[in-house]
């Protein structure tokens, strides 16, 4: 009974290649319609010699098939088929390799393929690289002038592109009358002298010398652009009278620095 259904050339995109005329050699040219044909891989080929189907017992290089042994000139090639991808959902073994990708960049064990078809090295953006913490428990007072608190934390960035998260707390704040406090974070780079980096705008107002409170401030330093040591120090000033932090030496103030990869 004749075969009913789609032709073999329509299934899995099968290519019917030219039969090989053997001449006693071990390797032969692969053609289709007398034109050189390059298979996907040896695993994509099926060939019958003298009625015996051959598969995976030969190699393919470009448009040449090599059987590894001489094939007698008296042998007959019954058919030579090449299985393409067509309607197949799984590529044949050996038909896909990293070298076939057209992506740009360096592809190796240290890179990954991005959505824009380029290979890139993974970054550590957002990771905490180091942490520095300093605490001051000594009372410090100021009289209507800007005073350095002595609360200093120092850090040496590992990269010019990293960010420094500066987290400050000032404890035990008290004054002699209802006055404003102004607090500042000063910064110096590589011992070049302190300058005002951030102001806790407006400070706080207290109505009595008996009131004690704390202040906190978080700042992200994205402008340091250095791998030299950076020092951060709290400065403060009461607008009138005498103001004190860390009163009675019981309260404490702190600076915590975190280097964040950029």
Secondary structure, DSSP 8 states (H G I E B T S, - for coil): ----SS-GGGSTTEEE-------S-SEEE-EETTEE---S-GGGEEEEETTEEE-SSSEEETTEEE-SS---TT--EEEEEEE-STT-SS--TTS--GGG---BS--STTEEE-TTSBEEE---TT-EEEEEEEEE-S-EEEESS-EEEEEEEEEE-S-TT-EEEEEEEEEEEEESSS-EEEEEEEEEETTS--EEEEEEEEEEE-SSTT--EEEEEEEEE-----SSEEEEEEEEEESSSEEEESGGGTS-EEEEEEEE--
